[in-house]
């Protein structure tokens, strides 16, 4: 048996409706993050103008969401997506929208495409195909990056 046969292979789905449903699933399953955002909105420290700027700069609403996510570099061939061995990286999300994910991480992120695996508690993990759009160093061993959602990954073939 070759190494390629051991790696899972995922099907890429680019349906906007399925992406929106998946996005809602990720946000709703992280109820604590949503409650924290609501508490911040009700506090005296909440800056409505800053929040509107944060939300309106993009084509879709971004939700502040801080959850750990595993990223794995992938090889894409048509609708087949195969993770590369040994390329897993643990990151923390900053915000999430239907079209993109903001992350913070402690290792440089190279250009390319990544599989992001979100744990949604009581269901199987949600996997998205993401492409790096920008990445910058914040300070020593701390980086911030923006990734574009390119599709939803279905169970291994």
Secondary structure, DSSP 8 states (H G I E B T S, - for coil): --HHHHS-EEEEE--HHHHHHHHHHHHHH-HHHHHHHHHHHHSTT--HHHHHHHHHTSSS--EE---EEEEEEEEEETTEEEEEEEEEEEEEEEEE-SSEEEEEESS---SSEEEEEE--TTS--EEEEEEEEEEEEEETTEEEEEEEEEEEEEEE-
